Amino acid sequence: MKLLDLIKKLSYCIMLIVILLGYFKTQGAEKADNPNVIIINVDDLGYGDTGAYGATHVKTPAIDMLASEGRMFTDAHSASAVCSPSRFALITGQYPARIDLYEPIFLKSTLVIDTAQITIAKVMKSAGYKTAAIGKWHLGFTNDSVMDWNKELKPGPLELGFDYYFGVPILNSHPPFVYVENHHVVGLTPDDPLVYGKHAETCWFPEKFELDAIGGGRAAHALYDDRAVGTTLKEKAVNWIKKQKDKPFFLYLATTNIHHPFTPAPRFMGTSDAGRYGDFIHELDWIVSEIEKTLDEEGLTENTLLIFTSDNGGMLNQGGQDAWKKGHKMNGDLLGFKFDAWEGGHRIPFIARWPGKIQPESKTDELLCNVDLLATMAALVGYPLKDDEAIDSYNMLPALLNTNKKPIRDGMVISPSQKKNIAIRKGKWMYISAQGGGGFEASNVGEHMFGGPAAFPFTGEENSDIQNGSIKPDAPPAQLYDIIADPYEKENIYNEHPEIVRELKEQLEEVLASEKARRKQ
């Protein structure tokens, strides 16, 4: 009996070991099956800037193919109509208005993200992903009171969860016109430092500014060729993807296309019917095609979630005005432009492709915000967000996979350039807390900051508050739109619905005053 009992116990132990080995093997396989993720965050690409979203003066076959192979969102938004705050939202899952971030940051700005904060890269890295940020950063470096570009640029992207960074440190229109790799300016030598107030040896282009803000660093500046920036970033992204074989990877590719100055490689010049603005879109489409091609060649397409979106709406800058004259409407028929609380400032293209998971040729009007990408990635890799992490981010994975039974998000806060115009969306209602768009307001055609009511005679836009390029004297003090019935915001119905105005104003104040947000899914 004792021998039989011993055999039974041994058999039970062996069976338990086999079960446990099978379990751990399954868990390992599930982790290995985690999809690669690429987020292509385009700069200033408007809702109407691609063929998939209605453009006819530019050709975007690669982006259109992506849309046909995946899922298009028609009611996607950036949390801000401004570049730096929008990127803050994507990376942290938090509204930039919570930290009073409304304007873009420039040459002497330090890192605007707390290194202790959860980020989209930290989420992915926690799940074993290799992580990289390639392209435009525009969120600052270091915590030093005086920004010194000759020293180690730390903290920066690497302290926020990215294993590798290469790109344009601020943006392609403002200095320094150099590349940064990880913690250092590329090509900088101790005997020729960067010097504030010195003219930079760099080419001038229309809408390229502050060439006298910082100079020196001749070798570093020489490596920066404006017409080669798109190609350089593409090559860095492609090469990094090719090296990722043993683990899943997460790539945040932030292009400088199509932000001014419009400097496509020579072979794209003159190829569109929308001037240099459209030519820069053509180069962008080529960049997207090269990423798609690389995934195909490396056998990675089937197991890669590829998301294509923009940081905000299209801008009515000098290049944008030229394109408009040729008939190209960068934001389609939406009201306003980059920097505005109006729809044209923040409604953005958003396309997701994941073969076998996301239904091809599908389209949805699900409300989505770029601040949701962090919670969505957390759900994808099984990262349990704490109550104080990514507080404004909603898991949109069910919307990507078309498995949700009801809308996930019913509202959001939108930051324009001017704080007084901060806005809130709630269901079909859009409340803007002041008159006008809250963006650029220069009065004359040809000016870089042309926009607002003054631009209406040029653009032909219509709004009940505006006449002959000015806000009417009897216009309401703020704005309310039924965005479903009136997506182009032609009729301000603020006076007709005082109870809705009061409710939305209170909700906006409550959100900005709170330290936590309710997250669904």
Secondary structure, 3 states (H helix, E strand, C coil): CHHHHHHHHHHHHHHHHHHHHHHHHHHHHHHHCCCEEEEEEECCCCCCCCHHHCCCCCCCHHHHHHHHHCEEEEEEECCECCHHHHHHHHHHCCCHHHHCCCCCCCCCCCCCCCCCCCCHHHHHHHCCCEEEEEECCCCCCCCCCCCCCCCCCCCCHHHHCCCEEEECCCECCECCCCCEECCEECCCECCECEEECCCCCCCCCCCCCCCCCEEECHHHHHCCCHHHHHHHHHHHHHHHHHCCCCCCEEEEEECCCCCCCCCCCHHHCCCCCCHHHHHHHHHHHHHHHHHHHHHHHCCCHHHEEEEEEECCCCCCCHHHHHHHHCCCCCCCCCCCCCCCCCHHHCEEEEEEECCCCCCCCEEECCCEEHHHHHHHHHHHHCCCCCCCCCCCCCCCHHHHHCCCCCCCCCEEEEECCCHHHCEEEECCEEEECCCCCCCCCECCCCCCCECHHHHHHHHCCCCCCEECCEECCCCCCCEEEECCCCCCCCCCCCCCCHHHHHHHHHHHHHHHHCCCCCCCC
